[in-house]
Amino acid sequence: MKKGWQPKTLGDVLQRTETVNPLQSPNVEFEYIDVSSVSNSMFQIETTQRLKGKDAPSRARKLVRANDIIFATIRPTLQRIAVVPKHLDKQVCSTGYFVLRPTPGIDHRFVFYFLFTEDFMGKMESLQKGASYPAVTDGDVKAQAISIPPLSDQRRIVDILDEAFEGIATAKANAEKSFQNVHGLFDSYLQFVFTQRCKGWVEATLGEVCEFIGGSQPPKSVFSKTKKADNVRLIQIRDYKSDKHVVYIPRAQARRFCDVDDVMIGRYGPPLFQILRGLEGAYNVALMKAVPDESRLSRDYLFYFLKHSSILRYIIYHSERAAGQIGLTKETLEPYPIALPSQADQQKIVETITTLETETQRLTALYEQKLASLDALKKSLLHQAFSGKL
């Protein structure tokens, strides 16, 4: 520990806070900060509810003051952390927060930044309890060790972190804007290509040129995490994003199969209407295979056609209004119009799209690398700040 710094716990440097019962003043209005009020990307209180005391929920019990720090103890690793601004002085927050009010001689922003350190968040992750709503207690938070420098050093560190984090936030915002622009360009191109009508293109409906084949659902009792000689992989929607939950079933239980080039449609959301490909096996009831008449429509052309935004809006509109419909059915898709260019033109369009998609993926990877680098920089700065190296 750096010379002059004092070992403490958070509880040592916090004042007692107040609780209130708005029901005792039924006609008095107040601003209520619930757990969803705090942005865990901006780390600010973004929304509040204006309530009368008589309408207060049972969790509205903690009084907050300007410069208090609120920390959501429910799902603590989501980092719903914010400083209470002046205009919310003496308002009320949920009991889902622990309210930190530093004692005199402790800069509230110093405590605020401490809550983002890897040491503190690692402790919260290890201490949280509960499967559905993992949470820590106020006592868990207060028990965490913190090294306290003199107030002048606290303020100097906070000034450095404020400036650095402002720069990091700006860099993230710029990267996000570039990311959105790239994806917007790709989506706009798909929309342009698949909504135009050129000379020689043939009008049809999806039902006329494509068959939609639903999957089947074997009983969970036959699921296995081990691949055996007579087993086949069961493809589920989540498998297209992760290999964490791979399961196999006996081949005799498999009814519908797909290969890596097949066009697969996720029937259930969120998000509704996912267009997928790249896996091989038996697919379950949450997926539907789109099988084109390849004398008229190539699989690649169909794959990208189903990804353009107009059809997505159509699906969402009709799915919401189909009485008793739980997910997407082939009856919703079959009437949708499609204009068919020649096979040669379909191939040219697909080649242009794949080139644009490859570039989009390259820029997306750069964006993700930049975000990872910025997050690593934040962690490094916080580590240096709270180990006395700044």
N, C-alpha and C positions, 0 to 999 in steps of 0.2 A: 504494500500500500504506500502511496506517495506520502512523503513527510507533510504533516499538518492536516491530513485527512483523518476523519474519525469514523470508526466502524459503528454502524447503527443498524437498526431494523426500520422498515418503513413506519411501523407503529410508533417508534421513538420520535419521529419527526412530523407526526400528524396530529392535528387537533380533533377533539370530539365534534361530531356533526349532529344536526338536529333532525328529528322526525316530526312529521305533521300528520294530521288527519283532516283532509279537506271536507269530509262529510260533516264536520262540526260547524262549517260555515257554508251552508248549502247554496247560497246565492252569490258567493264570491267567486269571481273567475280567476283562473290561473293557467299558466302554460305548462303542459305536461310533456316530459321527455321520457318516451318509452325506449325499449332496447333497440328498436328499429330506427330511432331518430338519428343515430350517429352513423356517419359514413366511415367505413373501415378502409376507404381509399384516400379520402381527404382528411380524415380524423377531425371532423367538425360535427357539431350538431346542425343538421341540415333541415329538419322539420320538427315541429312541435304541434300539439293539439291544444286548442283553446277550450277549456272545460269549465263548467260550474262545479262547485264543491259537491253538489248532490249527484253529479254524474261521474265522479271520480272512480276509477277502477281500484280494486283492493290493493294493487301494487303501488299506487301513487302515494308514497309515504315519506320520501326523503327530500328534505329541503336542501337546495343548493344555493351557493353564493358565487358571485363573480370571482373567477380565477380558481375555483375548485376544479379538480380533475375528476372526471367520472370514468370508471372502468367497468365494463360489463363482465360480471362474474359467470354469466351463462355463456357457454362456448367461448371461453376466454382467449383461445388462440386465434379467433377471428379479429381480435384487436379493435374492438369498438371502444375507442379511447378518445376523449375530447376534453378541452378546456372550456369551462362555462363562460360564455361572453357576458359583458356587462348588462346587455338588455334582458338576460335571463336571471339576473340577480334575484334571489328570494323566490324562485319558482320551484317546481316539484319534479323529481325524477323517480323512476321505477326502483323498486327494491332489487331489481335485477342488476343494479349498479352498486359498486362500492365507491363512496365519495371520499376523495382524498383532499384534505384541506391542510396544507403545510403550516407548520408553526412559524412564528417570526424568526427570521434569519435563514429561512429556506426558500429559495426561489421556486415558485410553483412550476415554471417551465423546466427546471432541472429535474423535478420529480416526474413531470410529463414525459420527458425524453427517456428517463430511466425505464419506464414501463415498456419500451420497445426493445430493450436490450435482449440479446440471446439468452443471457443468464436468467433474467426474470421470466421471459416467455417459456423457456425450457422448464422452469419450476412449475409454472402454471399448467403446462401440458402434462407433467408427471403427477400433479396433485388433483387434477380434475376427476370427478367421479360422476357416474351415471351414463347409461348407454344412449338413451334418446336425447337427453339434454345435459351433456357433461357440464359440470360447473365446479367452481372453487368457492370457498367461503371467504368472508371478509377477513377472518382470522388468518387464512392462508396468505392473503395478500400482505397483511400487516407484518407477518413473520419473516418476510424476505429481507435479506441483508443488503444494505446499501452503504457505500462509503461517501461521507459528506465532507467536501472541501470548505474552506472559508467562503463567505458569501461573495466576496469579490471574484474568486475563482469560479464559483457557480455561474455568475453573470457572464464572465468571459467565455466560459464553455458554451453557455446557452446562445450567446451572440454568434459564436462560430457555427454551432449546429443550425441555428435559424438561417444563416446565410447559405450554408452548404445545402440544407434540405430544400430551401427555396429554389436553388439552382437545379437540384435533382428533380424536383416537382416540375419545373419548366421543361427540363430535358425529357421527362416522361410524357408530358403533355404533347410536346412536339413529335415524339416517336409515335404516340397514339394517333395523332392527326395524320401522319404519313401512312400509318398502317391502315387507317380507315379509308384514306384516299386510294390506296392500292387495291383494297378489296372492293371499294366502290366502282373503280374502273373495270374490274373483272366482272362484277355483277351487271354493270351497265352494258357491257359488251354482250353478255348472254341475253339480256333483255332485248337489245337491238336485233341480234341475229334471229331470235326465235319468235319475234312478233312481226317481222317484215313479211311481205308477200311479193315474191319476185316472179317474173314471167317464166312460165314452164313449171312452177311448183304446183303440186297436186294437193288439194284440200281433202282432209280425212278427219276422222276422230281417233283418239287413242284406242278405243275399243275395236276399231276396224283394222288396225295394223299391229295390235299388241294384245297379248294375253296376260292377265294378272293372276298369279297362282299363289294362294295363301299357304302358310306353313301349318304345321301340326304341333301339338304340345304333348310330348311323352310325359308320363308320371315322374315326379321327382325321385321316386323310389328307385328308378333305374339309372339315375345320374351317377357318374363316377369322375373323380379328378385324375384318375390314372388311365393312360391310353393302353388299351389291350388290343390283341390281334383282331377280334371281332367287333371292335368299337368304332364309332365315327364321331367326329366332333359335332356338338350341337351349337349352331350359330345363333347368338342372341344379339340384340341391338347394341348392348354395351360392349360386345367383343370387338366392334370396329374401332373403339377408342382405347381399349386396354386388354391385355392378356392376363389380367389378374384373376379372372373368374372363369377360366376355361373349364368346360365340363364335356364329358363323353357319354354316349349312350350306345346300347347294343344296336348293331346294324338292323336287326329285325324290328326294332322300335322306330326306325327312321322312315318317314313317309315322303318328305320333300327334300331335294338336294339342290345345292348351288355350287358353282365354281367361281374362281377369282374374277372372271370377266363378266359374270352375271350382274344385271342391274337389280339391286335390292332396295325395297322401300320400307322404311320404318313406319308401322301403322299407328303407333301410340307415341304420345309426347310425354313431357316436353323434351325437345321441340317436336311438334307434329310434322310428319312428312319429311323424314330424313332420307336422302338418296345416297346409297352406300354400295360399295363393291370392294373386292380384294380378299375375301375369305372363302374357304372351301369346306363343305360339310353338309349336314342336315340342318335346315333352318326351322325356327320355332314359329308359333302362331303370331308373334309380334312383328314378323317380317312377311313381306309379299314380294314374289319375284315377277319382274316385268320381262316378258319374253316377246321380242319383236318378230314380225314377219320379215326375215332378213333379205327377202327378195325386194322389199320396199324400204326398209328402215334398219340401219345398222345399230348394233348395241351401243357403240360409243356415242353416236348422235342422240339416241334415246336418253342415255345417261345424262348428257349435258342439257338436253331439252327439259328434262324433269327438274333440273336445278334452277331454272330461270324464275324470276320473282313473280311474274304474273300468275303462273300456275300455283305457286305457293299461296298467294292471296286467295285464289279461287278455292283451293283446298280448305284453307282456314275458314273462309266464309261459309262453305257448304257443310263442313263438319260441325260447326257450331249450331247449325240450323237443322240438322238431320235428327228427327225425333228418335230417341232411344239409342242413337249411335254412340258407341263407346270409342271407337277408333275409325281409322280410314278403311273404306271398303272399295272393291273394284268398281262398284256401281257409281261411286263418286267420280272416279277417274275416266271411265270409258267414254263419256260424252264430250270430254275436253277436246277442242279442235287442235289439229297439228297440220302445218303446211310442209309438204315433203319435196325437197329438191331431189335432183338425180343422185344416184349413189356416188358418182364422182364428186359432185358438189358437196354432198354430206361429208366425204372424206376431207376435202379442202377446209371446210368449216371446222371440223374436229381438229385438224392439224394446227389451225390458227389458235383455237381455244387452248389446246394443250401447251402450245408455246407460251401463251399468256399466263396460263395456270402455273407453269414451271417458274416463270419469273415472279409471279405472285408468291409462290411458296418460298423462293429464295429470299425475297424481301421480308416475308413473314419470319423466316428463321433469323435474319439479321435483327429484326425488331425484338424477337424474344431474347436474343443474345444481349441486346442493349439493355433490356429491362433487367435481365439477370445481373449484368455488370453494375447497373445502378443500385439494385438491391444489395449486392455485395459491398458496394461503396458505403451505403448507409450502415450496414452492419459493422464494417470496419471503423467508421467514424464513431459510432456509438461505443464500440469496444474501447477505442482509444480514449474517448471522453471520460468513461466511467472507470478506467484503470489509471487515470492521471497522466496520460501521454499526450494530451492536446495542449 
